[in-house]
């Protein structure tokens, strides 16, 4: 993986997300509303809602904003009804792409996503064309220099599914999607603070891109993330930003 650093990639992506702070608030509130609509407003009985609320608190979303989003989801407050929809396709050099959306207008959303694919050199595919190449899981990334043996012992004791040592010295801890928060908190209590953590769709195989291909792929990903209806974008592409 010379030049293709998992650590640098995730730091780069996190920096881009941090620059879109206001939009993150909107996405989190939509996710809370949909999670409450799908599984009820009881955080203890709805793991998706618990995860969404935990993420919102981590981004300092006000408590009353969170509570109102839950009430909209359960029908206690009036609000826009969002629908979940997933689009799949291929980016530069055949890299797999998943675009998850929450929308109140599917016609608008599919047109926007299809336009982004075609304008920036990708191809929109059919349902299921790339999803099988990803695993729904929790991912925690620890900085190079972390004690691998101690982290592995603590992670497995906390209920993690796997621990991966990357070529760049960073260490990934993989969890079940709904066990993510418990494992993260247990590791933090054991003295291991992740630099980055999320529930994601993790590509089973990376597509490494550099130079012009990496730049074009970044433009495609940015185009998706700029769309209001897009919640998350997942890709197998690993971009060399050197």
N, C-alpha and C positions, 0 to 999 in steps of 0.2 A: 504493500500500500504506500510506496514511496510517494510523498507529496499529497496523498489523499488521507488527511488526518480526520478521523472521526471527531476528535476533540475540537479541532478548528472549525469543522463543518457545523457542529451543534452550537458552538459559541457564535458563529457568524449568523446562524438562523435566529438565535435568541436575541442578538443585537437588533436584527431587522424587526422582530416582533415588538421589542421594547420601544422602538421608534413609532409604533402604531398604537400607543397606549389607549387613546380614546376609543378606537375601534375594538380593542380587546374587551373593554367594558360592555359594549353592545353585544358582542358574541357571547360573553359569559352569561348575561341576563337572558338572552334567547335560549341558551342551553339549559339554564335552570327552569325556565318556563316549560320547555318541551319535556324535560326529565320529570317534572311534577305532573304534567298532563299524562305521560305514559305510565308512570308508576306510583302516583299519589304523592301527597305532600309530606309524608312522614320520612324524615331523613334516615331514621333507624331501620326502616323497612325498604328503602329505595336506594340501593348502592350507587346508581347513576346520579341521583340527586345529591347524595352525600358527597360524591366526587366533585360535582359541579359547584356546590356551595363551598367546599374546601378550596377549590381553585379560585373562586371569586374572593374569598377572604384573603387568600394569598396575594391578590392584586389590589387589596384595600377597597373593594366595592362596599359601599355603606350597608349596614345591617338592614335598614328599612327598605332599601332597594332590592336586596335579596328576598326579604319577606314578601314584598309586593310581587316579585316575579313568580314566587311559589304560588301565591294566591291567584295570579292570572292563569297559571297552569292548571290549577284545580277548579277554576271557574268561579272563585269567590270575588274576583275583580274582572271587569271587562277588559278585553285586550285583543290584539291581533292573534289569529290562529296560524301557527307555523307548521309546516310539513317537512319531514326529513326526506332528503333525496340524495342519492350518491351517483356521481358520474365517474366513469373510468376511461382510461385511454393511455396513449403513449406520447412521451416527450421526445427530446432530441436523442438520437442514437438508440431509439427504442426503449428508453427508460420508462418504467411503469409509473403511472400517476393515478391517484385516487383523489377526487374532489368531493368532500362532504358539505352539503348545504342545508340550511334551514330557511324555508321560503314561504311567503304568503302568495306567491304567483309563479307556478312552475313554468309557465310559458316564457316568462321573462328570464328566469334563471337558466333554463336549458339553452336559450338563445345566447345569453351572455357567456356561458361556459363553452359552448361550441365555437363561438367567435374567438375566444381567447386561444383555444386549441389551434384553430386554423390560422390565425394571424401570426402566432409565434412559433410555427413550425412543428406543432404536435398533431395528433390524430385522436379524435374522440372515438371510443370503441363501444361495444355493447356491454350490457350488465354482466358482471362476472368475468370480464375478459382479463383482468389483472388481479382482482381481489385475492385469488388463491395464492398469489405470490407474497402475501403479507400476513402477519400474525397480529391479532389484537392483544395487546399486552401493556403492562406498565414498564417504563424504562427509567432507570436512575443512572446518571453518569457522574463518576468520581474522578477527580483530577489526577493526572500523572503524578506518581510518587506516593499514592495511597498504599498502605500495607495490604497487599493482595490476600495473603493468607488469613489475616485477621478479619478483613472485610468479608471474605468468602464464608468463614465460620459464622460470623454474625448474621450475614444475609440468609444463609440456609436455615439457621436457627429461627430467624424471623418469618420464614415461610416463602422465601424467594424461590423462583423456579430455576434460575440459572445465573451464573456469574461469568462474564466474558472479559478476558484481558485483551485489549486492542493493541495493535502494533505501535501506536503512538504513546503507550504507557497509561492511557486512561482505562478505567474499568467500568463496565456496564453491569448493572444488576437488573435482571428481568423478573417481573412478577406477573401474576394473573391480573387482568384489568381491574377487578374489584378489590384485590388485595393490596393494590399500590399504596394507598394511604397508610395502612397498618404497617407494611414493611418499611416504608420511608420513615415513619415515626419511630419504629423500633431501632432502626439503624442510627437515627439521630440521637436517640437515648444512649446508644452504645458508643457515641462519639464520632460517627461517620456522617458528615453533612454533604449531601449530593450538591454538585454545582448546578445540576439541571435535572428535572424530573417531569415526566408527563405520562399520561395514558395515550397510547399511539397505535397506529398500524405500522409495525416494523417490517421492512422489506427483508425477506429471507435471503436474498442475494443482492449485492450492490452493483450498480452500473456506474463505473468510474468515468467521469468526464473532466477534461481540462481545456485550457485555452478558449478558443472560439466556441466550442460546444458547451463548455461550462457557462460562458457568458450568455449564450442563447437560452440555455435551460433556466438560468436565473431569471431572465426576462419573462419566460413562460410562467414560472412559479409566482413571480411578482404580479403578473396579470391576473392570475386566479385570486391571489390574496387581496387584491384591490377591490374585488367585487363584494358588494354589501351582503349578498346572500351566502357567501362562502364562509363556512365555519373553520374547516381544517383542510389542509392539502398534504397528502402523503406521497412520497416518491422513492423509488429505488435509486435515484441518482445521488451520487456522492461527488460534490463539486470541489475541484482544486481551485481555491481562491488565491493561490500564490501569485 
